[in-house]
Amino acid sequence: AGERTFTVHDWLFCSGHVKAFEMAGTDESLYPIAVLIDELRNEDVQLRLNSIKKLSTIAVALGIERTRNELIPFLTDTVDDEDEVLWALAEQLGAFLPLVGGPEYAHCLLPPLESLATVEETVIRDKAVESLIAVAEQHSQPDCETHFVPLVKRLSQGDWFTCRASACGLYTVAYRLSSSSIKAELRQHFKTLCGDDTPMVRRAAASRLGQFAKEMALEDVKSEIVPLFKGLAMDDQDSVRLLAVESAAPIAELLSQEDVEELVMPVVREATKDKSWRVRYMIADKFAELQQSVSPKINRAELVPAFSSLLKDVEAEVRAAACQKLKVFCDNLPEENRAAAILDDILPCVEALVSDSNQHVKTALASVVMGLAPLVGKESTLEHLLPMFLTQLRDECPEVRLNIISNLDAVSKVIGIGQLSQSLLPAIVELAEDQKWRVRLAIIEYMPLLANQLGVDFFNEKFNPLCMAWLADNVYAVREAAASNLRRLVEAFGSDWAKDHLIPKVLAMSQDPNYLHRLTTLFCINVLAGVVSADIVNTSIATALRQLSGDSVANVRFNVAKTITLISASLGRDVVDQSIKPALQQLAADTDVDVKFYANEALAAVA
């Protein structure tokens, strides 16, 4: 008898698939493929998932023709599995085009993806739609009209809402690749979906409305899309309305400013007063995008009052969303009347938000409010903004204080660091001793900027004591940051300043009764050795290391050895031979195993 070629269906529907493969006497090189195909029907979900993820391997082994004629039909017939398997299948098929013969055969991939686009699980449908779009974009216009457009129509008229919801995502690509007569049909089908009885379908249509509009001629946008936009924005379901207002910006981009004012702005005004806070939240979140789509006149006359109303919204979530967009919104205002709009309309709302009852609102505001200073200028910053900053620096919420501290540089560029520090110094000193260690940490990270701008005399008088106090903090992260901060201060003020104002205070901690403070001395030496003069390293620092090598605490002793290893390149040869090596040799004979280990490492480093 002649040899028989087993098809994919043979393998998958025989009992004992791999065994059937062996009995068929098929080419042994295809055995691993038989195993993979066999796993497509395995009871173990993980095995099926693994096989799906290797579909491309199966397809390559089968060849282009057999993949089209056998594997794809099989996959189409077996879309009934666990969610993670179906999601993986939808993902794989999106990249399958080269394996079925390229764009000419793109339509072969549509049947299994169409089936996946109808399942109940949303994430699978979304992935199937994503893959359908990727495949459809490779269609020629005739192929699109022959194969893809009928698919879109079938899904649009499906009995289950899942089909119709998936169809909404396919109109943009179908419309782009179709002729004028087909486009008219697609617009009508999409209109029907926008009025679907099921809210989930209307939601899907609303979410795609802006994308669909971008593919249309201006006349069609005005005559067909705008009425749909208005209708969805007045839907009785807030989940539909909030997605409709998301389309306001892309639709506004397509229209003339007169049409925007007449057709879009009434919808926006109503959205800012919508009875559902979720709709108002969405319009607040998308306000900056909408702002870029309208003229300066509409910006000032329409959007500023609307944005002010969102800042005063009764719901904290809406106020917080508006606060997050405050800086961007003000940046985008027309330059000729920006300062006046901010001072007259925006700042009164902001002043009220500084003492808002909700900490999320205050935190969101504090993260952006400093950015208003460059927009209103020095005088207005001193008069209006600075009092707000002081209030926020003393806020009971640590995140508010943290956000203000982290953005002080925006204000310093406007009013000058001298004025800023004079106004904020009491608050900064208070925060340096704050009970929340993250607040203390934020102040430390801001110190180098203050140091560079204030100058050495002012810094020595006001902030040097704070920097030394942080070295003795009870939180390691604060002590570590304080030590790193010293390096940046030396880079700003120079080695001579360090010799007179820093090194003596740091090395004095080596005599502290608390071993943690003695360890901090070593951490400071690690970061300072590379920025201070060789004279300081070979005198003051070398002496301190020699003394600490005899510390009673093993943790201090082995950290001495680690420090010597780190700074060995900065130590002079005479100092190493006369002072450092004898100390390390003594540590190498220590009773503590860790001390001996690090001492030997250090001896090797200084050899």
N, C-alpha and C positions, 0 to 999 in steps of 0.2 A: 504494500500500500504506500501511496505517496505521503510525504510529510504534510501535516496540517498546521496552518498558522492560527494560533490562538488569538482571539480578539480580546479587547478589554472586558467586554461583556462575558466572554467565556471564563476569564480568570475570576471575575467578581461574582458570578452567579453559580459557579461550580462549588460543590461542597469540598472543602479542603483545597483552597485555591493554589497554594504553593505545590501541594502534592499533585494536583491536576497538571500543573506546569511541568513537573518532573516526568509525569507519565506521557506528556505530549511529545517529548523528545525535542523540545524547542532549544534554540541556541542558548548555551549556558551563560553567555554574556548578559542575557536579559534576566537572569535569575534575581539579582537584587531589585530590579524593577517589579518583578512579580511579588517580591516581599512587600515593597511599598504599596502596591495596588491591593495586596491582601490586607494590609493594615487599614485601608479605607473602610473596611467592613468589620474591623475588630471591635469587640465589646468594650475595650478599654478606650476611654475618651482621649487620653493623652497620646495613645498610639495613632488614633485617627487624626488628631491635631498635627502630630509630627509628619504624618504622611501628606496631609494637605499642604503643609509648609514646604514640602519637597515636590509639589506638583510639577514644577518646572523641570526637575530631574526626570520625572516620568515622561513628560512631554518630549524632552530632547531625545530620550531613548526610543520612544515610539516613532518619532519623526513627525514632520509637519502634517502630512496627509492623514495619518492614523490619529493624530491628536484632534484634528478637525472632525474626522468621521466617527471616531470611537470614544475618545476620552471626554470631549466636550458634551456629546449627547448623554453619556453616562452621568456626568456631573449635573446636567440639567434634570435628569430623572431622579436624582438622589438628594435633593435639597430638603432634607429632613433630618436634622442632627442637633447636637448641643450648640448653644449660642456661640461659644468661643470657636468651634469648628467652622460654623457658617461665616463668622466674621473673618476668619483667616482665609476662607475660600473667596469671599468677596474681595479681599485685599489682593490675593494672588492673581485673580482674573484680571484685575486692572493693569497688570504688567505682562499679560500673556500674549499681547499682539504679535511680537516677533515669532512666537512659538506656533502660531497658526498660519503663518505665511505673510504677515505684514498688513498694511492698511487695506489692501484689496480684499482681505478676508476678515476684516474687523467685525463684520456682522455675525460671524460665527460665535462670537463671545456674548452676544446680546441675550440669547435664551436663558442661560444659567443666571446671569445678572438680573434679568427681569424677574425670575422666580425669587431671587434673594431680595429684590426690592419690594416684595409683597409680604414678607414675614412680619410677625408681630413686634419683635424686638427692635427698638428705634436705632440702636447703634449699628445693627447689621444693615438696616435699610439705608442709613446714612453712608456707610462704607460702600454699599452696592451702588448708590447714586453717584458717589465720588468716582468709582471705577467706571460706571456707565458714561460719565462725562469725559473721562480720560480716553475711553475707547471711541466715543462719538466724535471727538475732535479729530480723529484720524480718518473719518469718513469723507469721501468726496460728496459734493452736493447731490448727485444722482443716488448714491448709496444711502445718504442720509434720508432722502425723501422716500426711498424704497424700503428701507429697513428700520431706521431709527425713529422717524416721525410716526409710523404706525405703532411702534412700541409705546411712544409717549401718549398717543391717543388711547391705546388699550388701557394703560395704567390710569389715565384720567377718567375713564368711564368704568373702572373696576367697581365691583360690588362692595369691597371692603375699603374702609377709609385709609388703610395702610398703603394701598395701591395709589390712591389719589394724592396722598401726602407726598409719596416718593416722586410722583409725576411733576410736582411743582418745581423740584430742583433741576429738572431736565429741559425746561422750556428755553432757557437762555442759550444753551449750545444748539438746540434744535432750530431755534429762530435764526441764529447767526448763519447756519448752513443751508437755509431753505430759500426757495424762490418766493416772489411776492405773493402769489396765490396761496401758497402753503402758509406763509406768514399770517395772512388774514385768518385762516382757519385756526392757527395756534393762538392768536390773540383771543379769539372767541372761546376756545377751550379754557384758556387761562382765566378769562372772565367768569366762566362757569365755576371754576374751582374757588375763586374769590368769594362766591356766594354759596358755597357748599353748606349743607346742613350740619356738617360735623365741625366743631371748633378746631380740632387738630388739623384739618385740611386747610381751613382759613388761616390758621397760624402759619402753616408751611408756605402758603401763597404769600402772606404778608411779609415773611422773612426773605422771600426771593423777589419781591416787587421792585426794589431799587436796581438789582442786577438786571432784571428783565427789561426795565425801562432804558438802560444804557444801550441796548441793542436796537432800539426803535428809532424811527424818524421822529423829528420834533412834533410834527402834526399828530402822529399817533400817540405820543406821550400826552399831549394836551387833551386829545379827544377821548382816549381810552384809559391810560394809566392814572391820570389825575383823578377822574371819578372813582376808580377802584381804590386809590389811596384814601380819598375822603370817606368812602364807604367803610373801609376797614378801620380807619381811625375813629369811626363812630360805632364800631361793633359793640354788641352787648357784653362780650367777653373781654375782660381787661388784658388777658394773655394775648389776644389778637391785636388790641389797640396798641400795646407797648411795642409790638414788632412792626406795626404799621408806621409809627412815628420814627422808628429807626431808619425808615426809607426816606424821610424828609430831606436829608442832606443830599443823597445821590440824585433825587428827583430835582431838587433846587438847582443843582449844578447844570442841568440840561435846559433849564428855562431862562428866558430873559428876566431881568430884575422886575419889570412890570408884572410879568406873570407870577413870579415868586411872591410878590407882595399881594397879589390878588388871589392866587390859588393855594399857595403853601402856608403863608403866615397865619391865616385864620385857623388852620389845623394846629399849628405850633402853639398859638395862643390858648386854644382850647386844651391842648395837652398839658400845658403848665398849670391848668386849673382842674385837671381831670379828677374825678371822685376817687380814683384808685391811686394810691401812693406809688404803686409799681410803675404806672405809666409816667408819673411825674419824675420818678427816679430815672427812667430810661431817657426822657428828654433832657434831663440834667446831665446825664452821662454823655450824650451825643451833642451837647450844645456847641462845643468848640468846632466840631466838624460842620455843623450847620452854619456856624458863623463864617466859615471860610467860603461858603457858597453864596453869600449874599453881599449886597453892596454896602459901602460905608453908611449910606443914608438909612438903610434898613437896620444895620447894626445898631446905630445910635437910637433911632426912633422906636424900633420894635424889640430888639434882642436885649438891650440893657434893662428896660423895665421887666421883661420876662425873666431874665436871669436874677434880678433883684427879688422877684417874688419867690423864686426857688430857694434863694438864700434864707428867706423868711418862712419857708414851708413849715407846716405843723408837724410833719414827720421827720424824725432825726435822720433816717436813712437818706431822705431827699436832700436835706441840708448838708449832710456829709458828702454826698456825691457832687453837689454844687461847689462845695469848698474845694474839693480835689481839682476842679476845673477852673478855679478862680484865677490863678496866675496865667494860664493859657488864654482864658477868655479876655482878660485885661490886655495881654500882649497883642491880641488880634484886633483890638479896637482901633478905629481910624486914628492915626497919630495926631491929627490936627485938633481933635477934641477929646483925646484919651484921658488926660489928667482931669479935665472938668467932669467927665462922665464918672471916673473913679471916685473923685471927691464928693460929687453931688449925689450919686445914686448907689455906688457900691460900698463905700466906707461906712455909711450909717448902718448898713446891714452887718458889715464885718465887726463893727464895734459891739453890736449886740451878741454876735456869735462868740466873742472872746470869753464871755461868761456864760456860755450855753450850758444847759443842765446835762447834756449828753457828752461824755468824754470822747466818743468817737468823732463827733463833730469838731470838738476843740482840737483833737489830735490832727485831723485832716486839715483844719485851718492853719495850725502852727507849721505844718510841713510846707506851706506855699505862701503864707502871708508876707514873709520877708522879701519875696520877689516883687512886691508892689513898690518898694522903695525906689528903685531906678525909674519907675514909670511916673511917679508923682514929684520927684525931685527932693532936694535937701530940706527946704523949709517945711513942706507938707509932711515929710517924714518925721521931722523933729516935733511938729505940732500935733500930728494925728497918729502916726504909726508907733513912735517910740513909747508913748504911754501904754499902748496895747502890748508891745513886746515885754515891757516890765511886768504887766499883769500876767502874761503868759509864762514868764520866767518863774513866777511865784505860784503857778497853778499847782493844785494838789495832785494832778495826774502827772506821773513821771514822763510819760511819752510826750506830753505837750512841752515840758521843759526841754526834753531831749531834742525835739524837732526845732525849737527856737535856737538852741545852742549850736546845732549842726548847720544852721543857715545864716549865722551872724555875718559872714563875709559879704553877703549881698548888701547888707545895710552899711557895713564899714566903708564900702566903695562909694557910697553916696554922701554920708555925713562925716566921714573921717573917723579913724580908729580912736583918736583922742576924745572926741565928743561921745562916741559910743561907749568907751570904757568909763568915762566920767559918769555917764548916765546909768550904765549897767553894772559898774563895779560892785556896789553893795549886793546886788542880786547874785553876781558871779561868786563872790566870797561866800555867800549863804549856800549856794549850790555846791561849792567845793567841800562843804561839810554835810551835804545832804545824806539822809539815811539810806537812800537808794544808791547802790554802788554803781549802777549803770549811768546815773546822772553824774556822779563824780568822774567816771571814766570819760564821759563825753566832754566835760570841762577840760580834762587833761589833753585830749586830742585837739582841742581848740587853742591850747596855750602857745604853740609855735607861731600861729598867725598873730596872736596878740603880741608876742615878743617881737616879731619883725616890725610891727607897725608902731608899737608904743615906744620903743627905744630902751636902752639898757638901764638908764637911771630910774625911769618910771617902773620898769619891770622889777628891778632890785627892791624897790620900796614896797610895791603892792603885791607882787605875785611870787617872788622868790620864796617867801615863807610857806606859801601854799604848796609849791612844788616839793619842798622838803617834807612837809607834813604828809603828802601822799605816799612818800617812800615808806612810811611807817603804818600805812593803812592796814586794816585787818582782812582785806580781801586781796588774794594773790593777783587777780587780773588788774586791779588798780595799781598795786606795787610794780608789776611788770610794765604796765603802760607808763607809769611815772618814770621808771628807769629809762625806757626808750625815749621818753620826752626830753630827758637831759641831753641826749645826743643831739637832738634837733636844736636845743637851746645853745649848745656849744657851737654848732654850725652857724648859728645866727650871730652870736656875740663874740666868738673867738676863744682861743686857748688861754689868753691872758685873763679874760674874765673868769673862765673856769678855774684857773689857778687861785684867784683871789676870792671868788664868791661861791664856788661850787665844790671843788675837791675837798677843802677842809671840812665842810659839813657832811659830805658823803662819807669820808674816811672816819669821821668821828663816830659814825654808827657802828664801826667795827668793834667799838668798846661797849656797845649796848648790851644790857643783861639778857635781852630777848634774842634768842638765836636766829629767829626769823629776820630780825633787823640786820643781824650780822650777815645773813645770807643775801639780803638786799644790797648790802655794800658790794658783794661779789658780782651780783647782776649788773650793778651800775658800772663796775670796772670793766665788765665784758663789753658794754656798749660804748664806754668813753675812751677806751684805750686807742681806738682807731682815729679819734678826732682831736685828742689833746696832744700837746707837744711830747717829744721823746724824753725831755727833761722830767716832765711830770710822771711819765710811766716808770722811768728808771730810778726815781727818788721816792716820791710819796706813795705811789701805787705799789712799787716793789716792796717797800717797807711794810705796808699794810698786809700784803700777801704773806710775808715772812711771819708776821705776828699771828695771822689767822691760821697758819698751818699748824700751830700748836693748840688750836681751840679744843675745848673739852667735848664738843659735839661732833660725832663722826660725819654727820651730814654736812657740816661746815667744812671739815677737813677735806673730804673728797671733792667738794665744790671748789675748794682752793686749787686742787690739782686740775680740775676741768677748766677753770678760768685760765690757769697758766698755759694749758694746751691751746686755748682759743686766742690768747694774746701773745703767744710765743714770738711771732714775727715782729712785734713792737718792742720786745725786750732787748737791751744791749747785751753783748757777749760778756762783758765784765760783770754786769749785774747777775747774769745767769750763773756764771762760774762761782762768784763769791757769795751770792745770797740765795738764789732760786734753787740751784741743784742740791745744796746741802739740805734745804727744807724738803725737797722732793725725796731725797734719799731716806730722810727720816720717816716720811709718810710711806715709803715703799716697805718699810719694816713695821708698819702699823698692825695692830691686832685685828682691825676690821678689814674684811676681805674686799669690800668696795673701795675703801681708801687705798689699799695696796694696788688694786686694778687700775684706778685712774691715775695714781702716782706713777706707775710704770708707763702708762700712755703718755703722760706729761714729760717724763724723762726722755722718751723717744722723740717727742716733738722738739725739745730744746737741745738735743744732742748735736 
